[in-house]
Amino acid sequence: MKPIRKSNSKRPFPPWIFYIQTTYRKIVETTGSMTERLLPKSIHSVTPQGFELKVGLFVLAASLNFLW
């Protein structure tokens, strides 16, 4: 878990670490955007517990959607 350094860094990582960082970052960004696309634009809830319940159920439904 090391952040990607800027290109003009005085202490750059070796090329093989940079390759691994960019590869895994693409995977994480793609997974996050696909999950975000499946969730609704807004979630109406009155209590914090209701919001947590709805978000958890939406994520569960989205993960089950990938299985089919």
C-alpha positions, 0 to 999 in steps of 0.5 A: 500500500504505497501511493503512486509518486509524481513523475518528477519525484526525487525518490521514484519507485523502481519501474516494476513497483510502478507497474504493479501500482498502476495495474492494481489501481486500474482494477480498483477504479473499475470495480468502484465505478461498476459498483457505483453505476449499479447503485441508485442516485439517491437513497431516502432514509430517515435514520442513520441505521436505515441508511446503513441497511439500505446501502448494505442491501443495495451492495448485496443485491449488486454483488448477487447481480454479478453472479447471474 
